[in-house]
Amino acid sequence: MLKFSRVLSLAALTAALALAGCTTPKQADNTPPPSGGGYTAPPSSTIVPGSAEDLRVNVGDTVHFAYNEYNIEDNDKATLQRQAAWLQKYPSIRVVVEGDCDERGTREYNLALGARRANAVKEYLVSLGVSASRVDTISYGKEHPICTESTEDCWAQNRRGVTSIAGGANS
């Protein structure tokens, strides 16, 4: 009986050790398990440097204007300074500056005002060292609204200059 008791104790001890060897230590929430184990790396940015999305998201492509004005506001100069620095970093890129207006005023008046706005943006970029040959302008007047409500907030969104890539960008 003593021999049977020892065998039983030995079997229980062996089973306990075997089960203890099967458990793995808990991983910290942010560390990968040693062998793949389903860990997914955090997503990285999918924005291609030198792309239109890079300009829009990381630099800023739009400045706004006061009603019936085309001068560059102080709060928009920082955006244009970032654009100029970005254009210096990517010397093969050419841009077009689009001048836009709100719905008030005649079509002809807004086309002229949009042209003055686009040219004001171009002149500011050129004053910061961007070659004038890399910047084209176009006026859309009131033809390309981003907001169609007849409210001051909406009109303010439509009074803008937008810099977009015309050529030479990365995909």
N, C-alpha and C positions, 0 to 999 in steps of 0.2 A: 504494500500500500504506500509506503514511503517513496518507493521508486516511482510509482504512478503519480504521486503528488509532485515530485521533482520534475517529471516529464511535462506535466500539466503546467507547472510554473514556468518552465523553460519555454514551452510553446506560447504561453501568454506573453512572456517577455519578448520573444522573437516577433510575434505579431505586432506588439506595440512599437518596437523599433522599426519594423518594416513600414508601418503606417506613418510614423514620424518622418521617415525619409521621403515619403511621397508628397509632403506639403512643400510649397515654395514660399519664400518670404514675400510679404506684400510689398509691391513697388510703390514708390511715391507717385502721386498723381501726375507729375510732369516728367517722369523719367521713363524711358522705354525699357521694356523687358529685354533680357540679354539676347534672345533669339527671335526677333520679329514679333511674336505674340500679339498681333493686331494693333500695334502702335501706329498712329497716324500723325505725321509731322504737322505742325500748324501751317495753315495756308500761307504761301508767300504772295507778294504782289504780282499781278499779271500785267501790270502796266509796262509797256515797252518804252525804255528811255528814248527820247527823241520822236515820239509818236504824237499824233493829234490828241490822244487821251492823256498823255503825259503833260502836254501844254494845258489842256483844259482842267485836269484834276490837280496837278502839282504846282502849276504856275499861276493859272487864272487867265481866262481868255476874254473877259468882258469888263468894260468900264461903262459907267452910266453918266448921263448928262442931266442938267437941270432943264426945266421947260424952256424951249426956244433958245437954248444955249449950246455952244460947241467948245467951250473951254474945258481943259482937263482939271477936274477937281483934285484938291490935295489928297483926299482919301483914295483916289484912283492912281496916283503917281506911283505908289508902291507896286501895284499890279504891273504897270508898264515897265518899271525898273526890273522886276522879275522876268518879264517877257524879254527885255533887252539882254539880260544876262543869259537867259536860256538860248536866245538866238545866237549869242556869241559862242556858246558851247557847241551849237550845231550849225556851223557856217554854211552847210549846203542847203539848209531849209529856207524856202521862200514862203512868205505869208501874204494874205490879203486881209485888209481891214474893212469890215462891213459897217457902214453907217446906217443906223435905224432910228426911226421916229415913232411917236405915238400917233393915234388916228386923227388928231385934231389938225386942221390946216388942209390946204389943197394938196393934191398929189404933187404938183410941180414945186410948191414951196418945200414940202417934206423931202423931195428928192435932192433939192439944193442944200437943205439943212443936213441931211444925212451925209452928203458929200463933204461938207465942212467938218462934220464930226469925224469922219474917217480920216480926212487929211490932218486934223488936229492930233489924232492918235499917231499917224505916220510921222508927223513932224517931231512929236515928242520922242518916239523911238529913235529917229535919226539923230536927235540931239543927244541921245545916250550912246551913240556910236554904232548904231545899226545902219548898214549901207542902204541908201534910198532905193537902190536897184533890187533889193530883196523884198521890198514892201509895196504891194499894189493896193489900191483902194477901189471900193465900189459902194454906191449908195442904193439902198433898197427903199428909202423913204419910209412910208407906212405900210409897205407891201408884205413884210415878214414879221408880223407881231408874234410874240411868244405868249402873250396874254390878251384875251379878246374882250374882257369886260370893260365897260366905260366907267372906270373908277380911277382916282388919282394913283392908287397903289399899282394898278395895272399899267397905266400910262408910264409911270416911272420905270417899270421893268422894260418897257419897249424903247425907251430913250437910251440907246446904247451904241457902243462900238465893240465889235467882236473881231478878234484876231483869230484867223484859221489858217491852217497850213495849205499852201497852194502847190507845193512840190518839194522833193528832196527829203521827205520824212522817212523814218524807219517804219516798218509795218506795224 
